[in-house]
Amino acid sequence: MNQAMQATGDNLQPIRLAQPVWIGVGVVAAVSALACAAGSLSNPRQFYFSYLTAWLFGISLGVGALFWIMLHYLSGATWSIVVRRQWENIAISVLPLALLFVPILLGLKYLYEWAQPVYPGAVDTLAHKRAYLNTSRFAIFAVVFLAGWCWMAFRLRLWSMNQDLTGDPEYSRLPRWHSATGMIFLALSTTVAAFDWIMSLEPHWTSTMYGVYFWAGAIVGSLALLIVVVTALRGVGILRHTVTAEHLHDLGKLLFAFVIFWAYIAFCQYFLIWYANVSEETPWYLHRLAGSWRWFALALPIGHFIVPFLILLRRDTKRQPLVLGLAAAWVLAFHYIDLYWQVLPTLHRDGAQPHWLDAATLLFMCSVVAGAVLYGLTRAALVPLRDPGLVPLAAVPEGAKSS
């Protein structure tokens, strides 16, 4: 199999990154971390809201990558084997991000109304939800969810790397079996996590579709990040023959489909709440249509749906690495804007008030995810070389490559 893969002309061994790359990522992480620490002292409420938004952006990418890895195994797909290792590299970012959830636990009183003390004699408007909305239950659920995601990311990558060493087909069967139960856990845990971490920012508001809304964003964001990583590698001459125009076309079609899926879920949630016009449900959207927030509400359907829809609608754009990579980067940026629009109106009700802590926390989380991806690129082959489903490109008839 190694000889067959070498016929593609690509060096698929782990990358040896130049020291300045590691220094650059480390400097960005250190400087942004120091800025975050200073902001937490000078403006703790703004810091925790900015930090939560950036952390949700990072963890959604890792959770979305887990979804794609398990979907790959459950579907028995073979075309996606050549990009699966990059999904594994993205998924392992949940390990450091799980540790970075600790500041959120320490700042619950700044973020969540239900975490603030109820003074004697005051009316507790959330008394009927205290059995669920309490710090102990919140922390226990978070630990269980994050530990489960870390275990899945670690085991799926470990089995894949072990197969590189041994070629044992058992390492293809084990992930498939575990993905069946893992996908159920991932769906349920991300749904409840979305309720806990984002929806409970405004505890009087509920939406049964919110978990799917968060999951749709995570799926789109992680797919967009994968495309950015793959096209960047191809841009520097890596994977150029292994990940072909056919693979890019397939990834573009998936991004096109799930951009539509995100728009469908976002519109359905809005439409059902607007149509019902229930006083307990409408305030969430009213806050996000107040002041300058309305421009975010208008920008999201345009930037997160219409623009990528029109770009990815054409067949040729999905096969051009530069265009596809830029479209994916655009979607990734709007994934963050979507989370920003969900979280920050709880703090700034009258309109958006961009703060330097938004940039500092985002840079810190992006450096963590980038560090995880770069670490993965240097520790394992770029493609699972001994996967039994991997077919050498040179052996595939030309007519069978088209999709």
C-alpha positions in Angstrom: 0.0 0.0 0.0 2.9 2.4 0.8 4.4 1.8 -2.6 1.0 2.3 -4.3 0.5 5.6 -2.5 3.9 6.8 -3.5 2.7 6.5 -7.1 0.7 9.6 -6.5 3.8 11.6 -6.3 3.1 13.0 -2.8 5.2 12.6 0.3 2.6 11.5 2.8 4.8 11.2 5.8 4.4 13.6 8.8 5.4 17.2 8.1 8.5 18.7 9.7 7.5 22.3 10.4 10.1 25.0 10.6 10.7 26.4 14.0 9.4 29.9 13.2 6.0 28.4 12.6 5.9 27.0 16.1 7.3 30.2 17.5 4.7 32.2 15.7 1.8 30.2 17.0 3.3 30.2 20.5 3.7 34.0 20.5 0.1 34.6 19.3 -1.1 32.2 22.0 1.0 33.8 24.7 0.3 37.4 23.8 -3.5 36.8 23.4 -3.5 34.9 26.7 -1.9 37.7 28.5 -4.4 40.2 27.0 -7.2 37.9 28.1 -5.8 37.8 31.7 -5.6 41.6 31.8 -9.1 41.9 30.4 -10.5 39.5 33.0 -9.3 41.8 35.7 -10.3 45.1 34.2 -13.6 44.1 32.7 -14.6 40.6 33.9 -18.1 40.6 32.5 -17.0 41.5 29.0 -14.1 39.1 29.2 -16.3 36.1 30.1 -18.8 36.8 27.4 -16.1 37.2 24.8 -14.3 34.2 26.1 -17.4 32.0 26.0 -18.1 33.0 22.4 -14.5 32.2 21.3 -14.5 29.0 23.2 -17.8 27.9 21.7 -16.3 28.6 18.3 -13.3 26.4 19.0 -15.1 23.5 20.6 -17.7 23.5 17.8 -15.0 22.8 15.3 -13.7 19.8 17.3 -17.2 18.4 17.9 -18.1 18.9 14.2 -14.9 17.0 13.2 -16.0 14.1 15.5 -19.3 14.0 13.6 -17.6 13.8 10.3 -15.1 11.0 11.4 -17.9 8.9 12.8 -20.1 9.5 9.7 -17.2 8.4 7.6 -17.0 5.1 9.4 -20.7 4.5 9.6 -21.3 5.2 5.9 -18.4 3.0 4.8 -17.2 5.8 2.5 -13.9 5.3 0.8 -13.4 8.6 -1.0 -13.1 10.5 2.3 -10.3 8.3 3.6 -7.7 10.7 2.2 -9.0 13.6 4.2 -10.0 11.7 7.4 -6.6 12.2 9.0 -7.1 16.0 8.8 -10.5 15.6 10.5 -8.7 13.7 13.2 -6.2 16.5 13.6 -9.0 19.0 14.1 -10.9 16.7 16.5 -8.0 16.4 18.9 -8.4 20.1 19.6 -11.2 19.2 22.0 -8.5 18.0 24.5 -6.9 21.4 25.2 -10.2 23.1 24.8 -11.8 20.9 27.5 -9.2 22.3 29.9 -10.0 25.8 28.8 -13.6 25.3 30.0 -12.3 25.9 33.6 -12.4 29.7 33.3 -16.1 29.5 32.2 -16.9 27.5 35.4 -15.1 30.1 37.4 -17.1 32.9 35.8 -20.6 31.5 35.9 -21.9 34.4 38.0 -20.8 36.8 35.3 -22.5 34.9 32.5 -25.7 33.2 33.7 -28.6 34.8 35.6 -29.4 31.5 37.2 -25.9 31.2 38.7 -26.3 34.5 40.7 -27.4 34.3 44.3 -31.0 34.9 45.2 -31.2 37.4 48.0 -33.5 36.9 51.0 -37.0 38.3 50.4 -36.4 38.6 46.6 -38.8 36.9 44.2 -37.0 33.9 42.5 -38.4 34.0 39.0 -36.5 30.8 38.1 -37.6 28.8 41.1 -39.4 26.3 38.9 -36.1 25.6 36.9 -33.7 25.4 39.8 -33.8 21.6 39.7 -32.0 21.9 36.3 -30.4 25.3 36.3 -27.8 25.0 39.1 -24.1 25.1 39.2 -23.5 21.5 40.4 -25.7 20.0 37.6 -24.1 22.3 35.1 -20.5 21.4 36.0 -21.2 17.6 36.2 -22.9 17.6 32.7 -20.1 19.7 31.3 -17.4 17.3 32.6 -19.2 14.3 31.3 -19.7 15.8 27.8 -16.2 17.1 27.5 -14.7 13.8 28.8 -16.8 11.8 26.4 -15.7 14.0 23.4 -12.0 13.8 24.5 -12.2 10.0 24.8 -13.8 9.7 21.3 -11.3 12.0 19.7 -8.4 10.3 21.3 -9.5 6.7 20.6 -10.5 7.3 17.0 -7.2 8.9 16.3 -5.2 6.2 18.2 -6.9 3.4 16.3 -6.2 5.2 13.0 -2.5 5.6 13.9 -2.2 2.0 15.1 -3.5 0.9 11.7 -0.7 2.9 10.1 1.7 0.7 12.1 0.1 -2.7 11.8 -2.3 -2.6 8.9 -4.7 -4.7 11.1 -8.2 -4.4 9.6 -9.6 -4.6 13.1 -8.7 -1.0 13.5 -11.3 -0.2 10.9 -14.0 -2.4 12.5 -13.5 -1.0 16.0 -14.2 2.7 15.1 -17.2 1.7 13.0 -18.7 -0.2 16.0 -18.0 2.6 18.5 -19.2 5.3 16.0 -22.7 3.7 16.2 -23.1 4.5 19.9 -20.7 7.5 19.7 -22.9 9.3 17.2 -25.9 8.9 19.5 -23.9 10.3 22.5 -22.6 13.1 20.4 -26.0 14.2 19.2 -27.6 14.1 22.7 -24.6 15.7 24.4 -24.2 18.6 22.0 -28.0 19.2 22.2 -27.9 19.5 26.0 -24.6 21.4 25.9 -26.2 24.0 23.6 -29.1 24.3 26.1 -26.7 24.7 29.0 -23.9 26.9 27.5 -25.9 29.2 25.2 -29.6 29.0 25.6 -29.5 29.3 29.4 -27.8 32.7 29.0 -31.4 33.8 28.8 -33.0 31.2 31.1 -36.6 32.4 30.6 -36.4 31.5 26.8 -36.6 28.0 25.4 -36.4 26.5 21.9 -36.6 22.8 21.2 -34.6 23.4 17.9 -31.7 25.1 19.5 -29.6 22.0 19.9 -29.9 21.2 16.2 -29.1 24.8 15.4 -25.8 24.6 17.3 -25.0 21.2 15.8 -25.7 22.5 12.3 -23.3 25.3 12.8 -20.6 22.9 14.2 -21.0 20.6 11.2 -20.6 23.5 8.7 -17.8 25.1 10.6 -15.7 22.0 10.9 -16.2 21.1 7.3 -15.2 24.6 6.3 -12.0 24.3 8.4 -11.2 21.0 6.8 -11.4 22.5 3.4 -9.2 25.4 4.5 -6.6 23.0 5.8 -6.7 20.8 2.8 -6.5 23.6 0.3 -3.7 25.2 2.3 -1.7 22.0 2.2 -2.3 21.7 -1.5 -1.2 25.3 -2.0 2.3 24.5 -0.5 2.6 21.4 -2.7 1.4 18.8 -0.2 -1.4 16.3 -1.0 -1.7 17.9 -4.4 -2.0 14.5 -6.2 -3.6 12.6 -3.3 -6.5 15.0 -2.8 -7.6 15.4 -6.3 -10.1 17.8 -8.0 -12.7 15.0 -7.5 -12.2 15.1 -3.7 -12.4 18.9 -3.7 -15.6 18.6 -5.7 -17.1 16.2 -3.2 -16.1 18.4 -0.2 -17.6 21.4 -2.0 -20.9 19.6 -2.5 -21.0 18.7 1.1 -20.3 22.3 2.1 -23.0 23.4 -0.3 -25.5 21.0 1.2 -24.8 21.8 4.8 -24.9 25.5 4.3 -28.4 25.0 3.0 -29.1 22.7 6.1 -27.9 25.4 8.5 -30.1 28.0 6.7 -33.1 25.6 6.9 -32.7 25.1 10.7 -32.1 28.8 11.4 -35.1 29.8 9.4 -37.4 27.1 10.9 -36.5 28.2 14.5 -37.2 31.8 13.6 -40.4 31.1 11.7 -41.9 28.9 14.3 -41.3 31.5 17.1 -42.5 34.4 14.9 -45.6 32.5 13.9 -46.5 31.4 17.4 -45.9 34.9 18.8 -45.6 33.6 22.4 -44.4 36.2 24.8 -42.0 33.7 26.5 -40.3 33.0 23.1 -40.1 36.2 21.1 -37.8 38.3 23.4 -34.7 36.3 22.4 -35.2 37.5 18.8 -36.3 40.9 19.8 -33.0 41.4 21.6 -31.1 40.3 18.5 -33.0 42.7 16.3 -32.5 45.7 18.6 -30.2 48.5 17.6 -27.1 47.5 15.5 -27.8 43.8 16.2 -30.3 44.0 13.3 -27.4 44.3 10.9 -26.0 41.1 12.2 -29.4 39.5 11.8 -29.4 40.7 8.1 -25.8 39.8 7.5 -26.2 36.2 8.6 -28.6 35.0 5.9 -26.6 36.8 3.3 -23.1 35.9 4.4 -23.8 32.5 5.9 -26.2 31.3 3.2 -26.7 33.4 0.0 -23.1 34.2 -0.8 -21.7 30.6 -0.3 -24.8 29.2 -1.9 -24.1 31.2 -5.1 -20.4 30.5 -5.1 -20.8 26.7 -4.5 -23.7 26.3 -6.9 -21.3 26.2 -9.9 -19.5 23.0 -10.6 -16.2 24.6 -11.6 -15.9 26.7 -8.4 -16.0 23.5 -6.3 -13.1 22.1 -8.2 -10.8 25.2 -8.0 -8.8 25.0 -4.7 -8.4 28.8 -4.3 -12.0 29.6 -4.8 -13.2 26.7 -2.7 -10.7 27.6 0.1 -11.8 31.2 0.2 -15.5 30.2 0.2 -14.8 27.9 3.2 -12.9 30.6 5.0 -15.8 32.9 4.4 -18.2 30.3 5.9 -15.9 29.8 8.9 -15.9 33.5 9.6 -19.6 33.7 9.5 -19.8 30.7 11.8 -18.1 32.8 14.4 -20.4 35.8 13.7 -23.4 33.5 14.2 -22.1 32.5 17.6 -21.3 36.1 18.4 -24.9 37.1 17.5 -26.2 34.4 19.8 -24.1 35.2 22.9 -23.3 38.9 23.1 -26.8 40.4 22.9 -27.3 39.0 26.4 -24.6 41.4 27.6 -25.3 44.3 25.2 -29.1 44.5 24.8 -29.3 47.8 22.9 -26.8 47.0 20.1 -23.4 45.5 19.3 -20.4 47.0 21.1 -17.3 45.3 19.7 -14.5 45.1 22.3 -10.8 44.3 22.0 -11.4 41.3 24.2 -13.5 39.8 21.4 -10.4 39.8 19.2 -8.0 38.7 22.0 -10.1 35.7 23.0 -10.7 34.7 19.4 -7.0 34.8 18.6 -6.2 32.7 21.7 -8.7 30.0 20.7 -7.7 30.0 17.1 -4.1 29.5 18.2 -5.1 26.6 20.3 -6.9 24.9 17.4 -4.1 25.7 15.0 -1.6 24.3 17.4 -3.6 21.0 17.7 -3.8 20.8 13.9 -0.1 21.5 13.4 0.7 19.0 16.1 -1.3 16.4 14.3 0.4 17.1 11.0 3.8 16.5 12.6 2.9 13.3 14.5 1.2 11.0 11.9 1.1 10.4 8.1 -1.1 12.9 6.3 -3.3 10.0 5.0 -4.1 6.7 6.8 -1.8 4.7 4.6 -2.8 1.2 5.5 -6.5 1.6 5.7 -8.0 -1.4 3.8 -10.5 0.9 2.0 -7.8 3.1 0.5 -7.5 2.6 -3.2 -4.4 3.9 -5.0 -5.4 6.7 -7.3 -3.3 5.3 -10.1 -5.3 2.1 -10.0 -8.7 3.7 -10.3 -10.1 3.9 -13.9 -10.6 7.5 -15.0 -14.3 7.0 -15.5 -14.7 5.8 -11.9 -13.2 9.0 -10.4 -15.9 11.3 -11.5 -18.7 12.0 -9.0 
